[in-house]
């Protein structure tokens, strides 16, 4: 059962990234870096879920820390995609985005940590 949930989570992470790529939404340098980091961390999670050794564990340790640092910085400072939501202040929208992003990334970095260590 847990394998099915992990595979569904992989789809939840991968589908928007592929959709953004196909629609050409990765225009800024920070968005391109975010795509590369997302693809790399997604690959690590895929390796964890399928129990396939893709590259040495040392590389995944580096990816874990750099990816986590990048995602936190990106969500807090670089992400400019917050659209105004009627009746909500810009600060509330940003705070909601940060909280939702952290909640969505917890399983990713849990799996990546288990894969690396």
N, C-alpha and C positions, 0 to 999 in steps of 0.2 A: 504493500500500500504506500509506503513512504517513497518508493521509487517513482510511482505514478505522480505523487505530489511534486517531487523534485523535477520531473520532466515537464509537468505543467508550469512550474515556476520558470524553467528555462525558456519555455514558450512565451510566458508573460514578459520576460526580459528581452528576448530576442526579436519578437514581432515588431514592437515600436521602433527599435533600432534599424531594422531592415526597411520598415515603412518610411522612416525619416531619410534613409539613404536613397531609396528609390524616388522620393519626392524632391530630393536636392536640398534638404533643410540644413545640411552641414556646410554652411558658408563661411563662418568665422573660424579663426585659428583655434579658439577655445572649443568650439563645437567639434572640429576635426580631431583634436586631441581627445576629447571626451569619447568620441566614437572609437578611437583606437584603444583607449583604456577599457571601455565597455566590452569591446570584442575580445580583448585579452582576458579580462576577468571572467567573461562568459565562457571562454574556452577552458579556463581553469575549473570552473564549476562543472562544465560538461565532463571533464576528466574525473572529477570527484564522483559525480553521479554514476558514470559508466564504469568507474574503477579502472580506467585506462591511464597508464603513465605516459604523459605526452612529452614532457621535458623534465630535466632533473628538479628535484624538490627545492633546491636552493633558488632557482629562478622563480618558483611560485611564492617563495617567502618574500622575495623582493617585490614581485607583482602585488602580493597582498598588502604590503605597507605602502607602496607608491600608489596603488589603486585606491586604497582607503583615503589616503591624504588627498589625492586628486578629487575624488568624489565629494569629500567634505568641502574642499575649497571651491569646487565648481558650483555646488548647490548654494553655498553661502555667498559667493562673490561674482562668479562669472555668468551664471544662468540668467539670461535676460528675456526668457520666453514667457515670463509671467504676464498673462493678459489680465486686464481689469475685469473684475467680476462685479456686476451691478450690486450695489449695496454694501460692498466690502472695501475697506481701505487697502491701499497698496501694501502697507505693513502687515496686515492680516493675511493677505494673499501670499506674501513672501514667507511668513511664518508657517502657514499651512503647507506650502510647497516644501519647505525644509523638513518639517515633521513627517510628511508623507514620504518624501524621498528617503529619509533615514529608516523609516519602517520597512520600505520596500527593499532596501539594500542590506538589511540585517541578515536575511538568509543567504544572500550572495556571499557576504564576507565570512559567515559561519562556515559555509561549504568550502570556500577558498582557504580558510584557515586550517580546516581539517585535512584538506588536500595537501597543503604545504608542510604542515607540521605533523 
